[in-house]
Amino acid sequence: MALHENTQREIEVTAQDLPLHCPTPDQVKWNSHPRVFLPIEKTGEALCPYCGTRYRLKAGEVVKGH
Protein backbone atom coordinates (compact mmCIF):
# COMPACT_ATOMS: atom_id res chain seq x y z
CA MET A 1 0.00 0.00 0.00
CA ALA A 2 1.37 3.39 -0.98
CA LEU A 3 1.36 6.00 1.78
CA HIS A 4 0.05 9.51 1.07
CA GLU A 5 0.92 12.80 2.74
CA ASN A 6 -1.85 14.13 4.98
CA THR A 7 -2.56 17.17 2.81
CA GLN A 8 -5.67 16.14 0.89
CA ARG A 9 -8.69 17.96 2.33
CA GLU A 10 -11.53 16.14 0.54
CA ILE A 11 -11.53 12.37 0.31
CA GLU A 12 -14.12 10.16 -1.38
CA VAL A 13 -14.64 6.84 0.39
CA THR A 14 -16.56 3.64 -0.36
CA ALA A 15 -18.63 1.36 1.85
CA GLN A 16 -15.60 -0.92 2.09
CA ASP A 17 -13.74 1.87 3.95
CA LEU A 18 -16.23 1.73 6.84
CA PRO A 19 -16.00 2.10 9.74
CA LEU A 20 -14.35 5.36 8.71
CA HIS A 21 -11.56 6.91 10.71
CA CYS A 22 -9.10 9.73 10.21
CA PRO A 23 -6.25 9.47 9.52
CA THR A 24 -6.87 6.66 7.05
CA PRO A 25 -4.54 3.62 6.88
CA ASP A 26 -2.83 4.90 3.72
CA GLN A 27 -1.72 8.20 5.28
CA VAL A 28 1.73 8.70 6.79
CA LYS A 29 1.82 8.46 10.57
CA TRP A 30 4.62 10.81 11.56
CA ASN A 31 2.52 13.99 11.20
CA SER A 32 -0.90 12.59 12.04
CA HIS A 33 -3.33 13.43 14.80
CA PRO A 34 -4.92 10.78 17.05
CA ARG A 35 -7.30 8.40 15.29
CA VAL A 36 -10.91 9.50 15.41
CA PHE A 37 -13.85 7.50 14.06
CA LEU A 38 -16.25 9.50 11.87
CA PRO A 39 -20.00 8.83 11.52
CA ILE A 40 -20.60 9.02 7.78
CA GLU A 41 -23.39 6.46 7.41
CA LYS A 42 -26.45 8.70 7.94
CA THR A 43 -25.56 11.80 5.94
CA GLY A 44 -22.96 10.52 3.49
CA GLU A 45 -20.29 12.93 4.67
CA ALA A 46 -18.22 13.69 7.74
CA LEU A 47 -15.71 16.32 8.80
CA CYS A 48 -12.65 15.44 10.86
CA PRO A 49 -12.57 17.62 14.00
CA TYR A 50 -8.75 17.52 14.13
CA CYS A 51 -7.59 18.33 10.60
CA GLY A 52 -10.75 19.50 8.83
CA THR A 53 -10.62 16.85 6.12
CA ARG A 54 -14.05 16.31 4.58
CA TYR A 55 -14.96 12.71 3.77
CA ARG A 56 -17.73 11.94 1.30
CA LEU A 57 -19.33 8.62 0.54
CA LYS A 58 -18.95 7.83 -3.15
CA ALA A 59 -22.17 8.33 -5.13
CA GLY A 60 -24.22 5.17 -5.38
CA GLU A 61 -22.52 3.43 -2.44
CA VAL A 62 -24.82 1.39 -0.24
CA VAL A 63 -23.98 1.10 3.45
CA LYS A 64 -25.11 -2.23 4.90
CA GLY A 65 -24.97 -3.36 8.49
CA HIS A 66 -23.81 -0.04 9.93
CHARMM-style PDB file with segment names, atoms N, HN, CA, C and O in Angstrom:
ATOM      1  N   MET     1       0.851  -1.165   0.000  1.00  0.00      PROA
ATOM      2  CA  MET     1       0.000   0.000   0.000  1.00  0.00      PROA
ATOM      3  C   MET     1       0.900   1.232   0.000  1.00  0.00      PROA
ATOM      4  O   MET     1       1.818   1.345   0.813  1.00  0.00      PROA
ATOM      5  N   ALA     2       0.628   2.145  -0.914  1.00  0.00      PROA
ATOM      6  HN  ALA     2      -0.117   2.053  -1.575  1.00  0.00      PROA
ATOM      7  CA  ALA     2       1.372   3.395  -0.981  1.00  0.00      PROA
ATOM      8  C   ALA     2       0.845   4.363   0.071  1.00  0.00      PROA
ATOM      9  O   ALA     2      -0.365   4.506   0.242  1.00  0.00      PROA
ATOM     10  N   LEU     3       1.759   5.024   0.773  1.00  0.00      PROA
ATOM     11  HN  LEU     3       2.743   4.908   0.634  1.00  0.00      PROA
ATOM     12  CA  LEU     3       1.357   6.004   1.776  1.00  0.00      PROA
ATOM     13  C   LEU     3       1.250   7.376   1.138  1.00  0.00      PROA
ATOM     14  O   LEU     3       2.024   7.710   0.241  1.00  0.00      PROA
ATOM     15  N   HSD     4       0.290   8.177   1.598  1.00  0.00      PROA
ATOM     16  HN  HSD     4      -0.339   7.907   2.326  1.00  0.00      PROA
ATOM     17  CA  HSD     4       0.047   9.512   1.071  1.00  0.00      PROA
ATOM     18  C   HSD     4       0.254  10.538   2.173  1.00  0.00      PROA
ATOM     19  O   HSD     4      -0.052  10.292   3.339  1.00  0.00      PROA
ATOM     20  N   GLU     5       0.784  11.705   1.775  1.00  0.00      PROA
ATOM     21  HN  GLU     5       1.032  11.905   0.827  1.00  0.00      PROA
ATOM     22  CA  GLU     5       0.918  12.803   2.736  1.00  0.00      PROA
ATOM     23  C   GLU     5      -0.472  13.215   3.204  1.00  0.00      PROA
ATOM     24  O   GLU     5      -1.447  13.038   2.473  1.00  0.00      PROA
ATOM     25  N   ASN     6      -0.575  13.748   4.382  1.00  0.00      PROA
ATOM     26  HN  ASN     6       0.217  13.891   4.976  1.00  0.00      PROA
ATOM     27  CA  ASN     6      -1.852  14.126   4.983  1.00  0.00      PROA
ATOM     28  C   ASN     6      -2.230  15.551   4.583  1.00  0.00      PROA
ATOM     29  O   ASN     6      -2.474  16.397   5.443  1.00  0.00      PROA
ATOM     30  N   THR     7      -2.277  15.814   3.283  1.00  0.00      PROA
ATOM     31  HN  THR     7      -2.079  15.127   2.584  1.00  0.00      PROA
ATOM     32  CA  THR     7      -2.561  17.166   2.812  1.00  0.00      PROA
ATOM     33  C   THR     7      -3.863  17.258   2.032  1.00  0.00      PROA
ATOM     34  O   THR     7      -4.356  18.358   1.781  1.00  0.00      PROA
ATOM     35  N   GLN     8      -4.421  16.132   1.650  1.00  0.00      PROA
ATOM     36  HN  GLN     8      -4.022  15.238   1.854  1.00  0.00      PROA
ATOM     37  CA  GLN     8      -5.668  16.141   0.890  1.00  0.00      PROA
ATOM     38  C   GLN     8      -6.812  16.523   1.820  1.00  0.00      PROA
ATOM     39  O   GLN     8      -6.933  15.946   2.901  1.00  0.00      PROA
ATOM     40  N   ARG     9      -7.647  17.468   1.437  1.00  0.00      PROA
ATOM     41  HN  ARG     9      -7.549  17.937   0.559  1.00  0.00      PROA
ATOM     42  CA  ARG     9      -8.692  17.963   2.329  1.00  0.00      PROA
ATOM     43  C   ARG     9     -10.084  17.470   1.978  1.00  0.00      PROA
ATOM     44  O   ARG     9     -11.020  17.717   2.739  1.00  0.00      PROA
ATOM     45  N   GLU    10     -10.256  16.791   0.869  1.00  0.00      PROA
ATOM     46  HN  GLU    10      -9.496  16.590   0.251  1.00  0.00      PROA
ATOM     47  CA  GLU    10     -11.528  16.137   0.536  1.00  0.00      PROA
ATOM     48  C   GLU    10     -11.205  14.744   0.031  1.00  0.00      PROA
ATOM     49  O   GLU    10     -10.429  14.572  -0.909  1.00  0.00      PROA
ATOM     50  N   ILE    11     -11.808  13.758   0.665  1.00  0.00      PROA
ATOM     51  HN  ILE    11     -12.439  13.898   1.429  1.00  0.00      PROA
ATOM     52  CA  ILE    11     -11.532  12.373   0.312  1.00  0.00      PROA
ATOM     53  C   ILE    11     -12.845  11.645   0.086  1.00  0.00      PROA
ATOM     54  O   ILE    11     -13.751  11.697   0.918  1.00  0.00      PROA
ATOM     55  N   GLU    12     -12.936  10.962  -1.059  1.00  0.00      PROA
ATOM     56  HN  GLU    12     -12.200  10.920  -1.734  1.00  0.00      PROA
ATOM     57  CA  GLU    12     -14.118  10.163  -1.376  1.00  0.00      PROA
ATOM     58  C   GLU    12     -13.855   8.740  -0.901  1.00  0.00      PROA
ATOM     59  O   GLU    12     -12.808   8.166  -1.199  1.00  0.00      PROA
ATOM     60  N   VAL    13     -14.802   8.173  -0.164  1.00  0.00      PROA
ATOM     61  HN  VAL    13     -15.653   8.639   0.078  1.00  0.00      PROA
ATOM     62  CA  VAL    13     -14.642   6.836   0.388  1.00  0.00      PROA
ATOM     63  C   VAL    13     -15.763   5.926  -0.112  1.00  0.00      PROA
ATOM     64  O   VAL    13     -16.785   6.394  -0.613  1.00  0.00      PROA
ATOM     65  N   THR    14     -15.551   4.630   0.034  1.00  0.00      PROA
ATOM     66  HN  THR    14     -14.720   4.250   0.442  1.00  0.00      PROA
ATOM     67  CA  THR    14     -16.556   3.644  -0.356  1.00  0.00      PROA
ATOM     68  C   THR    14     -17.065   2.936   0.896  1.00  0.00      PROA
ATOM     69  O   THR    14     -16.532   3.129   1.989  1.00  0.00      PROA
ATOM     70  N   ALA    15     -18.083   2.129   0.730  1.00  0.00      PROA
ATOM     71  HN  ALA    15     -18.516   1.972  -0.158  1.00  0.00      PROA
ATOM     72  CA  ALA    15     -18.634   1.365   1.848  1.00  0.00      PROA
ATOM     73  C   ALA    15     -17.595   0.404   2.421  1.00  0.00      PROA
ATOM     74  O   ALA    15     -17.662   0.052   3.599  1.00  0.00      PROA
ATOM     75  N   GLN    16     -16.652  -0.014   1.614  1.00  0.00      PROA
ATOM     76  HN  GLN    16     -16.597   0.272   0.657  1.00  0.00      PROA
ATOM     77  CA  GLN    16     -15.602  -0.916   2.089  1.00  0.00      PROA
ATOM     78  C   GLN    16     -14.648  -0.223   3.058  1.00  0.00      PROA
ATOM     79  O   GLN    16     -13.945  -0.897   3.812  1.00  0.00      PROA
ATOM     80  N   ASP    17     -14.609   1.108   3.052  1.00  0.00      PROA
ATOM     81  HN  ASP    17     -15.180   1.655   2.439  1.00  0.00      PROA
ATOM     82  CA  ASP    17     -13.738   1.871   3.948  1.00  0.00      PROA
ATOM     83  C   ASP    17     -14.328   2.031   5.350  1.00  0.00      PROA
ATOM     84  O   ASP    17     -13.669   2.572   6.237  1.00  0.00      PROA
ATOM     85  N   LEU    18     -15.557   1.569   5.555  1.00  0.00      PROA
ATOM     86  HN  LEU    18     -16.092   1.129   4.834  1.00  0.00      PROA
ATOM     87  CA  LEU    18     -16.229   1.732   6.840  1.00  0.00      PROA
ATOM     88  C   LEU    18     -15.858   0.613   7.792  1.00  0.00      PROA
ATOM     89  O   LEU    18     -15.645  -0.505   7.321  1.00  0.00      PROA
ATOM     90  N   PRO    19     -15.766   0.826   9.079  1.00  0.00      PROA
ATOM     91  CA  PRO    19     -16.002   2.097   9.738  1.00  0.00      PROA
ATOM     92  C   PRO    19     -14.886   3.082   9.386  1.00  0.00      PROA
ATOM     93  O   PRO    19     -13.712   2.717   9.318  1.00  0.00      PROA
ATOM     94  N   LEU    20     -15.272   4.320   9.167  1.00  0.00      PROA
ATOM     95  HN  LEU    20     -16.226   4.617   9.221  1.00  0.00      PROA
ATOM     96  CA  LEU    20     -14.352   5.356   8.708  1.00  0.00      PROA
ATOM     97  C   LEU    20     -13.626   5.995   9.875  1.00  0.00      PROA
ATOM     98  O   LEU    20     -14.227   6.320  10.900  1.00  0.00      PROA
ATOM     99  N   HSD    21     -12.328   6.171   9.706  1.00  0.00      PROA
ATOM    100  HN  HSD    21     -11.840   5.907   8.874  1.00  0.00      PROA
ATOM    101  CA  HSD    21     -11.559   6.913  10.707  1.00  0.00      PROA
ATOM    102  C   HSD    21     -10.522   7.778  10.009  1.00  0.00      PROA
ATOM    103  O   HSD    21     -10.104   7.497   8.886  1.00  0.00      PROA
ATOM    104  N   CYS    22     -10.124   8.822  10.694  1.00  0.00      PROA
ATOM    105  HN  CYS    22     -10.463   9.050  11.606  1.00  0.00      PROA
ATOM    106  CA  CYS    22      -9.098   9.731  10.206  1.00  0.00      PROA
ATOM    107  C   CYS    22      -7.996   9.751  11.254  1.00  0.00      PROA
ATOM    108  O   CYS    22      -8.296   9.865  12.442  1.00  0.00      PROA
ATOM    109  N   PRO    23      -6.748   9.645  10.863  1.00  0.00      PROA
ATOM    110  CA  PRO    23      -6.250   9.467   9.518  1.00  0.00      PROA
ATOM    111  C   PRO    23      -6.548   8.060   8.994  1.00  0.00      PROA
ATOM    112  O   PRO    23      -6.724   7.117   9.766  1.00  0.00      PROA
ATOM    113  N   THR    24      -6.598   7.944   7.682  1.00  0.00      PROA
ATOM    114  HN  THR    24      -6.455   8.710   7.055  1.00  0.00      PROA
ATOM    115  CA  THR    24      -6.867   6.660   7.046  1.00  0.00      PROA
ATOM    116  C   THR    24      -5.593   5.815   7.028  1.00  0.00      PROA
ATOM    117  O   THR    24      -4.498   6.355   7.188  1.00  0.00      PROA
ATOM    118  N   PRO    25      -5.718   4.505   6.836  1.00  0.00      PROA
ATOM    119  CA  PRO    25      -4.544   3.623   6.884  1.00  0.00      PROA
ATOM    120  C   PRO    25      -3.464   3.958   5.849  1.00  0.00      PROA
ATOM    121  O   PRO    25      -2.297   3.621   6.049  1.00  0.00      PROA
ATOM    122  N   ASP    26      -3.836   4.612   4.751  1.00  0.00      PROA
ATOM    123  HN  ASP    26      -4.784   4.885   4.589  1.00  0.00      PROA
ATOM    124  CA  ASP    26      -2.833   4.897   3.721  1.00  0.00      PROA
ATOM    125  C   ASP    26      -2.148   6.255   3.896  1.00  0.00      PROA
ATOM    126  O   ASP    26      -1.414   6.690   3.009  1.00  0.00      PROA
ATOM    127  N   GLN    27      -2.375   6.924   5.021  1.00  0.00      PROA
ATOM    128  HN  GLN    27      -2.971   6.570   5.742  1.00  0.00      PROA
ATOM    129  CA  GLN    27      -1.716   8.195   5.283  1.00  0.00      PROA
ATOM    130  C   GLN    27      -0.494   7.979   6.174  1.00  0.00      PROA
ATOM    131  O   GLN    27      -0.472   7.076   7.010  1.00  0.00      PROA
ATOM    132  N   VAL    28       0.520   8.823   5.981  1.00  0.00      PROA
ATOM    133  HN  VAL    28       0.502   9.557   5.303  1.00  0.00      PROA
ATOM    134  CA  VAL    28       1.731   8.699   6.789  1.00  0.00      PROA
ATOM    135  C   VAL    28       1.411   8.989   8.256  1.00  0.00      PROA
ATOM    136  O   VAL    28       0.522   9.784   8.559  1.00  0.00      PROA
ATOM    137  N   LYS    29       2.129   8.349   9.146  1.00  0.00      PROA
ATOM    138  HN  LYS    29       2.852   7.703   8.900  1.00  0.00      PROA
ATOM    139  CA  LYS    29       1.817   8.456  10.573  1.00  0.00      PROA
ATOM    140  C   LYS    29       2.614   9.534  11.303  1.00  0.00      PROA
ATOM    141  O   LYS    29       2.178  10.003  12.354  1.00  0.00      PROA
ATOM    142  N   TRP    30       3.739   9.927  10.789  1.00  0.00      PROA
ATOM    143  HN  TRP    30       4.094   9.546   9.935  1.00  0.00      PROA
ATOM    144  CA  TRP    30       4.615  10.812  11.558  1.00  0.00      PROA
ATOM    145  C   TRP    30       4.010  12.184  11.831  1.00  0.00      PROA
ATOM    146  O   TRP    30       4.361  12.818  12.827  1.00  0.00      PROA
ATOM    147  N   ASN    31       3.107  12.659  10.970  1.00  0.00      PROA
ATOM    148  HN  ASN    31       2.822  12.144  10.161  1.00  0.00      PROA
ATOM    149  CA  ASN    31       2.525  13.987  11.201  1.00  0.00      PROA
ATOM    150  C   ASN    31       1.013  13.909  11.371  1.00  0.00      PROA
ATOM    151  O   ASN    31       0.296  14.852  11.035  1.00  0.00      PROA
ATOM    152  N   SER    32       0.533  12.796  11.890  1.00  0.00      PROA
ATOM    153  HN  SER    32       1.115  12.030  12.163  1.00  0.00      PROA
ATOM    154  CA  SER    32      -0.905  12.589  12.037  1.00  0.00      PROA
ATOM    155  C   SER    32      -1.393  12.973  13.426  1.00  0.00      PROA
ATOM    156  O   SER    32      -0.619  13.051  14.380  1.00  0.00      PROA
ATOM    157  N   HSD    33      -2.679  13.207  13.513  1.00  0.00      PROA
ATOM    158  HN  HSD    33      -3.308  13.143  12.738  1.00  0.00      PROA
ATOM    159  CA  HSD    33      -3.332  13.430  14.801  1.00  0.00      PROA
ATOM    160  C   HSD    33      -3.842  12.096  15.315  1.00  0.00      PROA
ATOM    161  O   HSD    33      -3.762  11.101  14.594  1.00  0.00      PROA
ATOM    162  N   PRO    34      -4.363  12.036  16.535  1.00  0.00      PROA
ATOM    163  CA  PRO    34      -4.921  10.779  17.053  1.00  0.00      PROA
ATOM    164  C   PRO    34      -6.067  10.276  16.167  1.00  0.00      PROA
ATOM    165  O   PRO    34      -6.782  11.072  15.558  1.00  0.00      PROA
ATOM    166  N   ARG    35      -6.231   8.978  16.104  1.00  0.00      PROA
ATOM    167  HN  ARG    35      -5.651   8.332  16.599  1.00  0.00      PROA
ATOM    168  CA  ARG    35      -7.300   8.397  15.288  1.00  0.00      PROA
ATOM    169  C   ARG    35      -8.659   8.757  15.877  1.00  0.00      PROA
ATOM    170  O   ARG    35      -8.885   8.644  17.081  1.00  0.00      PROA
ATOM    171  N   VAL    36      -9.550   9.189  15.004  1.00  0.00      PROA
ATOM    172  HN  VAL    36      -9.366   9.281  14.025  1.00  0.00      PROA
ATOM    173  CA  VAL    36     -10.915   9.505  15.408  1.00  0.00      PROA
ATOM    174  C   VAL    36     -11.859   8.841  14.407  1.00  0.00      PROA
ATOM    175  O   VAL    36     -11.672   8.953  13.196  1.00  0.00      PROA
ATOM    176  N   PHE    37     -12.871   8.152  14.923  1.00  0.00      PROA
ATOM    177  HN  PHE    37     -13.023   8.061  15.907  1.00  0.00      PROA
ATOM    178  CA  PHE    37     -13.853   7.505  14.056  1.00  0.00      PROA
ATOM    179  C   PHE    37     -14.921   8.524  13.683  1.00  0.00      PROA
ATOM    180  O   PHE    37     -15.360   9.317  14.517  1.00  0.00      PROA
ATOM    181  N   LEU    38     -15.336   8.491  12.410  1.00  0.00      PROA
ATOM    182  HN  LEU    38     -14.979   7.847  11.733  1.00  0.00      PROA
ATOM    183  CA  LEU    38     -16.249   9.497  11.870  1.00  0.00      PROA
ATOM    184  C   LEU    38     -17.558   8.860  11.420  1.00  0.00      PROA
ATOM    185  O   LEU    38     -17.542   7.911  10.636  1.00  0.00      PROA
ATOM    186  N   PRO    39     -18.690   9.364  11.902  1.00  0.00      PROA
ATOM    187  CA  PRO    39     -19.999   8.825  11.517  1.00  0.00      PROA
ATOM    188  C   PRO    39     -20.441   9.370  10.167  1.00  0.00      PROA
ATOM    189  O   PRO    39     -20.923  10.499  10.077  1.00  0.00      PROA
ATOM    190  N   ILE    40     -20.279   8.581   9.130  1.00  0.00      PROA
ATOM    191  HN  ILE    40     -19.887   7.664   9.203  1.00  0.00      PROA
ATOM    192  CA  ILE    40     -20.603   9.025   7.779  1.00  0.00      PROA
ATOM    193  C   ILE    40     -21.859   8.338   7.239  1.00  0.00      PROA
ATOM    194  O   ILE    40     -22.398   8.737   6.207  1.00  0.00      PROA
ATOM    195  N   GLU    41     -22.316   7.310   7.942  1.00  0.00      PROA
ATOM    196  HN  GLU    41     -21.878   6.987   8.781  1.00  0.00      PROA
ATOM    197  CA  GLU    41     -23.386   6.456   7.414  1.00  0.00      PROA
ATOM    198  C   GLU    41     -24.711   7.186   7.187  1.00  0.00      PROA
ATOM    199  O   GLU    41     -25.365   6.929   6.176  1.00  0.00      PROA
ATOM    200  N   LYS    42     -25.125   8.065   8.062  1.00  0.00      PROA
ATOM    201  HN  LYS    42     -24.593   8.273   8.883  1.00  0.00      PROA
ATOM    202  CA  LYS    42     -26.446   8.701   7.943  1.00  0.00      PROA
ATOM    203  C   LYS    42     -26.507   9.787   6.883  1.00  0.00      PROA
ATOM    204  O   LYS    42     -27.464   9.848   6.111  1.00  0.00      PROA
ATOM    205  N   THR    43     -25.500  10.642   6.836  1.00  0.00      PROA
ATOM    206  HN  THR    43     -24.722  10.592   7.463  1.00  0.00      PROA
ATOM    207  CA  THR    43     -25.558  11.804   5.935  1.00  0.00      PROA
ATOM    208  C   THR    43     -24.734  11.648   4.673  1.00  0.00      PROA
ATOM    209  O   THR    43     -24.938  12.385   3.708  1.00  0.00      PROA
ATOM    210  N   GLY    44     -23.804  10.698   4.661  1.00  0.00      PROA
ATOM    211  HN  GLY    44     -23.638  10.100   5.445  1.00  0.00      PROA
ATOM    212  CA  GLY    44     -22.963  10.518   3.485  1.00  0.00      PROA
ATOM    213  C   GLY    44     -21.716  11.383   3.493  1.00  0.00      PROA
ATOM    214  O   GLY    44     -20.927  11.339   2.549  1.00  0.00      PROA
ATOM    215  N   GLU    45     -21.527  12.169   4.545  1.00  0.00      PROA
ATOM    216  HN  GLU    45     -22.168  12.204   5.312  1.00  0.00      PROA
ATOM    217  CA  GLU    45     -20.292  12.928   4.666  1.00  0.00      PROA
ATOM    218  C   GLU    45     -19.971  13.176   6.134  1.00  0.00      PROA
ATOM    219  O   GLU    45     -20.841  13.136   7.004  1.00  0.00      PROA
ATOM    220  N   ALA    46     -18.686  13.436   6.374  1.00  0.00      PROA
ATOM    221  HN  ALA    46     -17.979  13.469   5.667  1.00  0.00      PROA
ATOM    222  CA  ALA    46     -18.218  13.695   7.735  1.00  0.00      PROA
ATOM    223  C   ALA    46     -16.998  14.596   7.668  1.00  0.00      PROA
ATOM    224  O   ALA    46     -16.239  14.568   6.699  1.00  0.00      PROA
ATOM    225  N   LEU    47     -16.821  15.393   8.708  1.00  0.00      PROA
ATOM    226  HN  LEU    47     -17.437  15.415   9.495  1.00  0.00      PROA
ATOM    227  CA  LEU    47     -15.707  16.325   8.798  1.00  0.00      PROA
ATOM    228  C   LEU    47     -14.850  15.940   9.999  1.00  0.00      PROA
ATOM    229  O   LEU    47     -15.359  15.786  11.109  1.00  0.00      PROA
ATOM    230  N   CYS    48     -13.546  15.785   9.773  1.00  0.00      PROA
ATOM    231  HN  CYS    48     -13.132  15.910   8.871  1.00  0.00      PROA
ATOM    232  CA  CYS    48     -12.645  15.435  10.861  1.00  0.00      PROA
ATOM    233  C   CYS    48     -12.465  16.652  11.772  1.00  0.00      PROA
ATOM    234  O   CYS    48     -12.114  17.731  11.295  1.00  0.00      PROA
ATOM    235  N   PRO    49     -12.703  16.488  13.083  1.00  0.00      PROA
ATOM    236  CA  PRO    49     -12.567  17.618  13.998  1.00  0.00      PROA
ATOM    237  C   PRO    49     -11.119  18.038  14.238  1.00  0.00      PROA
ATOM    238  O   PRO    49     -10.879  19.149  14.712  1.00  0.00      PROA
ATOM    239  N   TYR    50     -10.161  17.192  13.929  1.00  0.00      PROA
ATOM    240  HN  TYR    50     -10.356  16.289  13.544  1.00  0.00      PROA
ATOM    241  CA  TYR    50      -8.751  17.523  14.130  1.00  0.00      PROA
ATOM    242  C   TYR    50      -8.155  18.290  12.954  1.00  0.00      PROA
ATOM    243  O   TYR    50      -7.572  19.358  13.140  1.00  0.00      PROA
ATOM    244  N   CYS    51      -8.298  17.750  11.746  1.00  0.00      PROA
ATOM    245  HN  CYS    51      -8.771  16.882  11.595  1.00  0.00      PROA
ATOM    246  CA  CYS    51      -7.588  18.334  10.600  1.00  0.00      PROA
ATOM    247  C   CYS    51      -8.507  19.007   9.584  1.00  0.00      PROA
ATOM    248  O   CYS    51      -8.028  19.670   8.664  1.00  0.00      PROA
ATOM    249  N   GLY    52      -9.820  18.843   9.739  1.00  0.00      PROA
ATOM    250  HN  GLY    52     -10.209  18.304  10.487  1.00  0.00      PROA
ATOM    251  CA  GLY    52     -10.749  19.499   8.834  1.00  0.00      PROA
ATOM    252  C   GLY    52     -10.961  18.782   7.512  1.00  0.00      PROA
ATOM    253  O   GLY    52     -11.636  19.315   6.631  1.00  0.00      PROA
ATOM    254  N   THR    53     -10.406  17.595   7.352  1.00  0.00      PROA
ATOM    255  HN  THR    53      -9.858  17.163   8.068  1.00  0.00      PROA
ATOM    256  CA  THR    53     -10.617  16.846   6.119  1.00  0.00      PROA
ATOM    257  C   THR    53     -12.082  16.455   6.009  1.00  0.00      PROA
ATOM    258  O   THR    53     -12.677  15.961   6.968  1.00  0.00      PROA
ATOM    259  N   ARG    54     -12.661  16.678   4.831  1.00  0.00      PROA
ATOM    260  HN  ARG    54     -12.179  17.079   4.052  1.00  0.00      PROA
ATOM    261  CA  ARG    54     -14.053  16.307   4.580  1.00  0.00      PROA
ATOM    262  C   ARG    54     -14.062  14.976   3.834  1.00  0.00      PROA
ATOM    263  O   ARG    54     -13.418  14.818   2.797  1.00  0.00      PROA
ATOM    264  N   TYR    55     -14.805  14.031   4.386  1.00  0.00      PROA
ATOM    265  HN  TYR    55     -15.328  14.160   5.229  1.00  0.00      PROA
ATOM    266  CA  TYR    55     -14.961  12.712   3.769  1.00  0.00      PROA
ATOM    267  C   TYR    55     -16.357  12.633   3.184  1.00  0.00      PROA
ATOM    268  O   TYR    55     -17.337  13.025   3.817  1.00  0.00      PROA
ATOM    269  N   ARG    56     -16.432  12.118   1.963  1.00  0.00      PROA
ATOM    270  HN  ARG    56     -15.636  11.800   1.448  1.00  0.00      PROA
ATOM    271  CA  ARG    56     -17.732  11.939   1.298  1.00  0.00      PROA
ATOM    272  C   ARG    56     -17.854  10.512   0.814  1.00  0.00      PROA
ATOM    273  O   ARG    56     -16.915   9.938   0.262  1.00  0.00      PROA
ATOM    274  N   LEU    57     -19.032   9.950   1.032  1.00  0.00      PROA
ATOM    275  HN  LEU    57     -19.795  10.416   1.480  1.00  0.00      PROA
ATOM    276  CA  LEU    57     -19.329   8.616   0.541  1.00  0.00      PROA
ATOM    277  C   LEU    57     -19.532   8.693  -0.964  1.00  0.00      PROA
ATOM    278  O   LEU    57     -20.296   9.529  -1.446  1.00  0.00      PROA
ATOM    279  N   LYS    58     -18.864   7.840  -1.697  1.00  0.00      PROA
ATOM    280  HN  LYS    58     -18.243   7.161  -1.306  1.00  0.00      PROA
ATOM    281  CA  LYS    58     -18.946   7.825  -3.151  1.00  0.00      PROA
ATOM    282  C   LYS    58     -20.398   7.658  -3.588  1.00  0.00      PROA
ATOM    283  O   LYS    58     -21.142   6.871  -3.002  1.00  0.00      PROA
ATOM    284  N   ALA    59     -20.795   8.397  -4.617  1.00  0.00      PROA
ATOM    285  HN  ALA    59     -20.191   9.036  -5.093  1.00  0.00      PROA
ATOM    286  CA  ALA    59     -22.169   8.335  -5.131  1.00  0.00      PROA
ATOM    287  C   ALA    59     -22.536   6.905  -5.488  1.00  0.00      PROA
ATOM    288  O   ALA    59     -21.766   6.191  -6.131  1.00  0.00      PROA
ATOM    289  N   GLY    60     -23.722   6.499  -5.063  1.00  0.00      PROA
ATOM    290  HN  GLY    60     -24.347   7.079  -4.540  1.00  0.00      PROA
ATOM    291  CA  GLY    60     -24.219   5.167  -5.377  1.00  0.00      PROA
ATOM    292  C   GLY    60     -23.799   4.085  -4.392  1.00  0.00      PROA
ATOM    293  O   GLY    60     -24.245   2.944  -4.509  1.00  0.00      PROA
ATOM    294  N   GLU    61     -22.952   4.420  -3.424  1.00  0.00      PROA
ATOM    295  HN  GLU    61     -22.590   5.348  -3.329  1.00  0.00      PROA
ATOM    296  CA  GLU    61     -22.517   3.433  -2.439  1.00  0.00      PROA
ATOM    297  C   GLU    61     -23.661   3.094  -1.490  1.00  0.00      PROA
ATOM    298  O   GLU    61     -24.410   3.976  -1.072  1.00  0.00      PROA
ATOM    299  N   VAL    62     -23.789   1.839  -1.159  1.00  0.00      PROA
ATOM    300  HN  VAL    62     -23.181   1.122  -1.498  1.00  0.00      PROA
ATOM    301  CA  VAL    62     -24.825   1.385  -0.238  1.00  0.00      PROA
ATOM    302  C   VAL    62     -24.149   0.897   1.030  1.00  0.00      PROA
ATOM    303  O   VAL    62     -23.284   0.022   0.990  1.00  0.00      PROA
ATOM    304  N   VAL    63     -24.551   1.472   2.156  1.00  0.00      PROA
ATOM    305  HN  VAL    63     -25.253   2.183   2.189  1.00  0.00      PROA
ATOM    306  CA  VAL    63     -23.984   1.098   3.450  1.00  0.00      PROA
ATOM    307  C   VAL    63     -24.889   0.042   4.069  1.00  0.00      PROA
ATOM    308  O   VAL    63     -26.070   0.290   4.309  1.00  0.00      PROA
ATOM    309  N   LYS    64     -24.329  -1.137   4.326  1.00  0.00      PROA
ATOM    310  HN  LYS    64     -23.369  -1.338   4.131  1.00  0.00      PROA
ATOM    311  CA  LYS    64     -25.109  -2.231   4.903  1.00  0.00      PROA
ATOM    312  C   LYS    64     -24.531  -2.608   6.248  1.00  0.00      PROA
ATOM    313  O   LYS    64     -23.312  -2.670   6.411  1.00  0.00      PROA
ATOM    314  N   GLY    65     -25.387  -2.856   7.200  1.00  0.00      PROA
ATOM    315  HN  GLY    65     -26.377  -2.805   7.067  1.00  0.00      PROA
ATOM    316  CA  GLY    65     -24.969  -3.364   8.488  1.00  0.00      PROA
ATOM    317  C   GLY    65     -24.283  -2.361   9.382  1.00  0.00      PROA
ATOM    318  O   GLY    65     -23.612  -2.749  10.338  1.00  0.00      PROA
ATOM    319  N   HSD    66     -24.435  -1.070   9.094  1.00  0.00      PROA
ATOM    320  HN  HSD    66     -24.980  -0.755   8.317  1.00  0.00      PROA
ATOM    321  CA  HSD    66     -23.807  -0.040   9.934  1.00  0.00      PROA
ATOM    322  C   HSD    66     -24.878   0.822  10.543  1.00  0.00      PROA
ATOM    323  OT1 HSD    66     -24.572   1.753  11.288  1.00  0.00      PROA
TER     324      HSD     66
END
